[in-house]
Amino acid sequence: MTSQAVASPFTLAVSAEMVFLDRPFAERVRRIHELGFQVEIWDWTRHDLGALESLREEGVVFSSMTGYVRGRLGDAEGAEELLATAAESVPVAKRLGIPRLNLHGTGLDDRGLPVRAEPVETGPMWLTAQRTLGRIGELGEREDVMFVLENLNTAVDHPGVPFATAADCLALVESVDSAHLGLMLDLYHAQIGEGNLIELCRRALPWIGEIQVADVPGRCEPGTGEIAYPAIARALVELGYTGPVGLEGFASGDDELALERFRTAFTP
C-alpha cells in the first residue's frame, strides 16, 4: 500500500513504538515516513541514535520523544533526577530535530507501571510538582525546546501514576504559565479516565502542545472503538487547532491500513 496525498489540516505523526512491530526499529521509522507521517519515539536511551540521525538525513521528521529517563515530579529527590535526565535529553532532541519532549508524573517501567506508585497526591507533592515544572519551563526556554506533560489513565494502563488525569496535568501546566511547557493531551487516556473529550479539547486548547490518539477499548487506531474521532477532528478545526496529532496506538490488523484509517479520521 502506498500513501495517498490527502490534505489533513493537522500535522500527523505515528509512534514507531507501536506499529510495524515485526520490523527492526529503523525500518518502522522509514516506513512511517514513506507513508507521509512524522515519527514519534519513546525512550531515546533504547535506540541507536546514529541510525535515527541517518534517517533524519534521509528526510524523516521526528515529532516527539520522551524527555527524561528517570525521576518524579512530586518529591525533591525525584525532581532533581527528572531535571538532570531532562537536561541530558535535550541534546538528543536537538540532534534528531525533535521539538517536543514528553514528561509524566513519574518514571515508568517497561510495562508502563510507575517506578514508584503514588496513587494519592498530597498538597506538598502538588507544590513540588509545580516548582519542578517551573524549572523544566526554564530549561526549555534556555534550550529553545518545548516540554509537554502527558495525561495517563490509571484504570487500565498506568495504575499508581500521580498527576495522571488531563485535569491534573492541565492545572499544573496552567499554573506554571511557560511558553516552553505545554500539554500532551492524550485522548485515549482521557476517554478512560474522564471523557467529555471535545469540551476537554476546548478547555485545554491554549496549552496543547500535541494531541495523541487511539481508540477505546483496545488502544488501536481510530474507528476500532467508541471514540468518534472524525467529530473530534471537526471540532478541533472549528476551535482553530492545526497542530500535531499523533497516533499512539496499535494496529488492529494490517499496519498500513491502520495508518490510513488514522489519516482519514483526521482529514475532516
Residue pairs with C-beta under 8 A, 6 or more apart in sequence:
1 254
1 256
1 257
1 260
2 35
3 34
3 35
3 36
3 260
4 260
5 36
6 263
6 264
6 267
7 267
8 263
8 266
8 267
9 237
9 242
9 267
9 268
10 233
10 236
10 241
10 242
10 243
10 244
10 245
10 266
11 38
11 63
11 242
11 243
11 244
11 245
12 36
12 37
12 38
12 244
12 245
12 246
12 247
12 262
12 263
12 266
13 37
13 38
13 39
13 40
13 63
13 64
13 210
13 244
13 245
13 246
13 247
14 32
14 35
14 37
14 38
14 39
14 40
14 246
14 247
14 259
14 262
15 39
15 40
15 41
15 42
15 246
15 247
15 248
15 249
16 25
16 28
16 29
16 32
16 39
16 40
16 41
17 40
17 41
17 42
18 247
18 248
18 249
18 250
18 251
19 28
19 32
19 247
19 250
19 251
19 255
19 258
19 259
20 27
20 28
20 31
20 32
20 255
21 28
23 31
25 47
25 48
25 51
26 48
26 51
26 52
26 55
29 39
29 41
29 52
29 55
29 60
30 55
30 58
30 60
32 39
32 259
33 39
33 55
33 58
33 59
33 60
33 61
35 256
35 259
36 263
37 247
37 259
37 263
38 61
38 62
38 63
38 244
38 246
39 60
39 61
39 62
39 63
40 62
40 63
40 64
40 65
40 246
40 248
41 47
41 52
41 62
41 64
41 65
41 66
42 65
42 66
43 66
43 69
44 65
44 66
44 89
44 92
44 96
45 69
49 92
49 95
49 96
52 60
52 62
52 96
53 95
53 96
56 62
56 96
56 97
61 97
62 96
62 97
62 98
63 98
63 99
63 100
63 210
63 244
63 246
64 98
64 99
64 100
64 101
64 102
64 148
64 184
64 210
64 244
64 246
65 89
65 92
65 93
65 96
65 98
65 100
65 101
65 102
66 89
66 101
66 102
67 86
67 89
67 90
67 93
67 100
67 101
67 102
67 103
67 147
67 148
68 82
68 85
68 86
68 89
68 101
68 103
68 107
69 85
69 88
69 89
69 107
70 81
70 82
70 85
70 107
70 115
71 78
71 79
71 80
71 81
71 82
71 83
71 84
71 85
71 86
71 106
71 107
72 78
72 79
72 81
72 82
72 105
72 106
72 107
72 115
72 116
72 118
72 162
73 79
73 82
73 103
73 105
73 106
73 125
73 128
73 129
73 132
73 133
73 162
73 163
73 172
74 105
74 106
74 118
74 121
74 122
74 125
74 126
74 128
74 129
74 132
74 162
74 163
75 125
75 128
76 128
78 106
78 107
78 116
79 128
79 129
79 131
79 132
79 135
82 103
82 107
82 132
82 136
83 132
83 135
83 136
83 139
86 101
86 103
86 136
86 139
86 147
87 139
89 101
90 101
90 139
90 143
90 145
92 98
93 99
93 101
93 145
94 143
94 145
99 145
99 146
100 145
100 146
100 147
100 148
100 182
100 184
100 209
100 210
100 244
101 140
101 145
101 146
101 147
101 148
102 147
102 148
102 150
102 184
103 136
103 147
103 148
103 149
103 150
103 184
104 149
104 150
104 152
104 161
105 114
105 118
105 129
105 152
105 161
105 162
105 163
105 164
105 168
106 114
106 115
106 116
106 118
106 161
106 162
107 114
107 115
107 116
108 114
108 115
108 158
108 161
109 115
112 157
112 158
113 158
113 159
113 160
114 158
114 159
114 160
114 161
114 162
117 159
117 160
117 161
118 125
118 160
118 161
118 162
119 154
119 159
119 160
119 162
120 162
121 129
121 162
121 163
121 168
125 162
126 172
129 162
129 163
129 172
130 172
130 175
130 176
133 149
133 172
133 173
133 176
133 181
134 176
134 178
136 147
136 176
136 180
136 181
137 147
137 176
137 178
137 179
137 180
137 181
138 178
138 180
139 147
139 180
140 146
140 147
140 178
140 180
140 181
141 178
141 179
141 180
144 180
145 180
146 179
146 180
146 181
146 182
146 209
147 180
147 181
147 182
148 181
148 182
148 183
148 184
148 209
148 210
149 163
149 169
149 172
149 173
149 181
149 182
149 183
149 184
150 169
150 183
150 184
150 186
150 189
150 212
151 164
151 165
151 166
151 168
151 169
151 183
151 184
151 185
151 186
151 189
151 190
151 193
152 158
152 161
152 164
152 186
152 189
153 164
153 188
153 189
153 190
153 192
153 193
154 160
154 161
154 164
154 193
155 192
155 193
156 192
157 189
157 192
157 219
158 164
158 189
163 169
163 172
164 189
164 193
165 190
165 193
165 194
166 183
166 185
166 186
166 189
166 190
166 193
166 194
166 200
166 204
167 194
169 183
169 184
170 183
170 203
170 204
170 207
173 181
173 182
173 183
173 207
174 207
182 207
182 208
182 209
182 210
183 204
183 207
183 208
183 209
184 209
184 210
184 212
185 200
185 201
185 204
185 208
185 210
185 211
185 212
186 211
186 212
186 213
186 248
187 197
187 200
187 201
187 211
187 212
187 213
187 227
187 232
188 212
188 213
188 214
188 215
188 216
188 219
188 227
188 248
188 249
190 197
190 200
191 197
191 216
191 226
191 227
192 216
194 200
197 227
197 232
198 231
198 232
198 235
201 208
201 211
201 232
201 235
201 236
201 239
201 241
202 235
202 239
205 239
205 240
205 241
208 241
208 243
209 243
209 244
210 243
210 244
210 245
210 246
211 236
211 241
211 243
211 244
211 245
211 246
212 245
212 246
212 247
212 248
213 222
213 227
213 229
213 245
213 246
213 247
213 248
213 249
213 262
213 266
214 220
214 221
214 222
214 247
214 248
214 249
214 250
215 221
215 222
215 223
215 224
215 225
215 226
215 227
215 229
215 249
216 225
216 226
216 227
217 225
217 226
218 224
218 225
218 250
218 252
219 249
219 250
220 249
220 250
220 251
220 252
220 258
221 247
221 249
221 250
221 251
221 252
221 258
221 259
221 261
221 262
221 265
222 229
222 230
222 247
222 261
222 262
222 265
222 266
223 229
223 261
223 265
224 252
224 261
229 265
229 266
230 265
230 268
233 265
233 266
233 267
233 268
234 268
236 245
237 268
245 266
247 258
247 259
247 262
249 258
250 258
251 257
251 258
251 259
252 258
